[in-house]
Amino acid sequence: CSRFSALMCPLFLYIDEIVSLALFDACCSFNGPNFDKIEYILTASFNKQKMLEYNSTRGNWIGFTDYSIVASTFWNKDPLDRLERAMEIKLMCFDNRDSLTFVLISPDGRHQAVLVCSAYNFYPKQIQITWLRNDQEVTEGVSNTDVIPDGELYYQFHSYLEYTPTSGERISCMVEHVTLWEPRIIVWNNSLPEGEKTKIVVGLCGLIIGLVIFISGFIYHKKKKKVLGSIPA
């Protein structure tokens, strides 16, 4: 699951002199043989208690408390809510879908193979790629490009490993970035034909502050409307 850390945003709600802390977490999971099937999950928690969850596979909200069950029922009937969720999926999953490309390059005459591990469309620019042979770091035969801006805020980075294949060994590429919850390891499948690319989708994304405000404001509006509607005239 590729999470958007910026979507865990504090929101203070001042209702009836009670201060509540709301946290929002969005997650895009990429599945299928070409990683083209996306499951989007959005959760809302208040005061560390999970209240609501939207799952694009189910296509609806579910609530975990009396209030949130009422809210989820309302949102599941709201055409505007479905439109907003579809917009989030496009902006946060499809438009921010990034890829690591593991490529076997033709031999250059000096070594039997050159592997390239490339990271695209990530932000911020600080990134670390480490080569592993049988889970041990490899430093010999490794070279890296500079972190290259693509002109649209995001960056790309390429790391090369020149090596002589040995039967039974495991070659992998480990990527570390602030937007990854843990290092991502991609194992080279040496059964692939030379030059074939294996794409592994990960969530190297920037901070989508505008969308955080949009989601937070929407949930706040619904909660406030519910509370105000319960006050006797």
C-alpha positions, -999 to 999 in steps of 0.1 A, spaced: 0 0 0 14 34 -10 4 60 16 3 97 13 18 109 45 6 145 40 -30 132 43 -25 126 80 -34 162 88 -45 176 122 -78 194 121 -91 210 153 -129 211 156 -144 235 181 -179 223 187 -198 228 219 -165 239 235 -150 204 228 -117 203 210 -113 172 187 -83 161 167 -91 146 133 -66 126 113 -70 115 77 -50 88 59 -52 79 22 -37 47 7 -34 36 -29 -27 -1 -35 -16 -11 -70 -24 -46 -81 -27 -68 -112 0 -81 -136 7 -46 -149 -1 -28 -116 -30 -11 -133 -57 -20 -108 -59 5 -80 -77 2 -47 -81 35 -28 -88 36 9 -95 67 29 -99 66 66 -109 93 91 -100 91 128 -111 114 156 -92 115 189 -73 84 178 -105 64 172 -112 51 137 -145 66 127 -149 61 89 -134 42 60 -140 45 23 -129 16 1 -130 20 -37 -133 -18 -42 -165 -18 -21 -174 15 -35 -188 29 -2 -182 42 32 -185 22 64 -188 37 99 -175 24 132 -195 45 157 -231 55 160 -224 89 145 -202 77 117 -227 50 107 -252 78 102 -226 98 83 -216 69 61 -252 62 52 -257 98 42 -225 99 21 -232 66 3 -264 82 -10 -248 114 -20 -238 116 -57 -215 145 -50 -195 123 -26 -190 97 -53 -177 124 -76 -153 137 -50 -139 102 -43 -134 96 -80 -116 129 -82 -93 119 -53 -85 86 -69 -75 103 -102 -54 130 -85 -38 109 -58 -35 74 -74 -34 76 -111 -18 110 -115 7 103 -88 14 68 -97 52 64 -99 73 36 -110 106 19 -103 120 4 -135 143 -26 -132 161 -30 -166 187 -55 -179 209 -37 -203 229 -54 -231 265 -64 -222 291 -38 -231 320 -63 -236 336 -58 -202 309 -73 -180 282 -99 -187 254 -76 -176 245 -41 -164 215 -36 -143 197 -2 -139 174 7 -110 155 39 -118 131 59 -97 108 84 -114 84 112 -104 94 115 -67 95 145 -44 114 157 -24 147 151 -42 165 132 -14 166 95 -23 188 65 -16 192 35 -38 213 6 -26 222 -26 -45 221 -59 -27 235 -93 -35 220 -121 -14 207 -93 9 243 -79 14 251 -44 2 271 -42 -30 295 -12 -36 318 -25 -63 306 -18 -98 280 7 -87 275 41 -102 248 67 -99 235 97 -118 227 130 -102 191 135 -90 176 149 -122 147 174 -121 120 168 -147 109 204 -149 75 197 -132 86 197 -95 94 159 -95 127 142 -99 143 110 -113 173 90 -103 192 61 -119 217 37 -103 238 12 -123 253 -21 -113 279 -39 -135 282 -75 -125 289 -111 -136 258 -133 -129 263 -163 -107 239 -192 -105 216 -190 -75 224 -155 -64 198 -129 -56 202 -94 -69 179 -67 -56 176 -29 -55 165 -12 -23 149 23 -25 146 46 5 126 78 4 107 100 29 74 91 13 79 54 18 69 40 52 98 14 49 125 7 23 112 -8 -9 131 -38 -22 128 -49 -59 143 -83 -68 157 -88 -103 141 -117 -120 169 -131 -141 145 -153 -160 133 -123 -180 146 -118 -215 173 -93 -219 160 -57 -221 126 -66 -207 114 -42 -180 97 -51 -148 77 -22 -134 70 -20 -97 46 7 -87 54 26 -55 41 57 -39 69 83 -41 46 113 -38 49 149 -26 28 167 -1 -6 174 -16 -16 201 8 -45 215 -12 -61 181 -13 -57 177 24 -76 209 30 -102 198 6 -109 164 23 -106 179 58 -130 207 50 -155 183 35 -156 161 66 -157 190 89 -186 205 70 -206 173 73 -198 169 110 -207 205 118 -239 203 98 -249 172 118 -242 188 151 -260 221 143 -289 201 131 -293 184 164 -295 217 184 -331 225 193 -344 257 177 
